[in-house]
Amino acid sequence: PLHRSYFALNVIIVNRKSPGCETSTSNDPLNCNSCGRTCPAAPFATATCANSQCGIQCSSVNRGNCDNQDGNGCEVDLANDFNNCGSCGFSCSSLRVSNGKCVAGKCVVQQCDRYFGNCDDVSLNGCETYFMNDTMHCGRCFSPCAQNTVCYQGSCDRCKPNWSNCDGVAGCETPHPTCDIPPHRVALFEESLRLTWLPSNTML
């Protein structure tokens, strides 16, 4: 005759030839939650059992279960998927890359979004430069603005505040807001600028 089974929380007898509960049904993928309940296999994944619930574990760091559906396993190749590059949900488009590819889990830039550029030639941060207001890369990579000018809408045609371009040459060489200030007032204006930037505790 069979011995009576002894039950404990998540522990059930499997071997009926001897008394005792030798199998933990809380973490055994072959007996998950009950004897003989086998967790199903899935593509690119290993079946698991945790807290009496079946699950999967991806068989490689380059595979991802990005849809959170265990039935189709780890369906995404994280090494080559543009929209899941290196990890689930990380799209190369978030780096302002309009045309590129995912290689070995890293985004490779082939073309940037409009007004953006990969000026540091580092694919990891994508197209990091915004041409419309970058003084060092105004309108395109490595196109710095001249002295005392600012980049506005991709062009270095504006002076910094209180500077003017009075000689017609690139750059804003004149330290006052307009070019029609009488010569005898230029010195007064420059002196006022100097006083404006002095620390409050400076002795004159």
Disulfide bonds with the S-S distance in Angstrom:
Cys32-Cys49 2.18
Cys39-Cys54 2.04
Cys58-Cys74 2.01
Cys66-Cys88 2.07
Cys85-Cys102 2.14
Cys92-Cys107 2.03
Cys112-Cys127 1.98
Cys119-Cys141 2.03
Cys138-Cys151 2.14
Cys145-Cys156 1.93
Cys159-Cys172 1.92
Cys166-Cys179 2.01
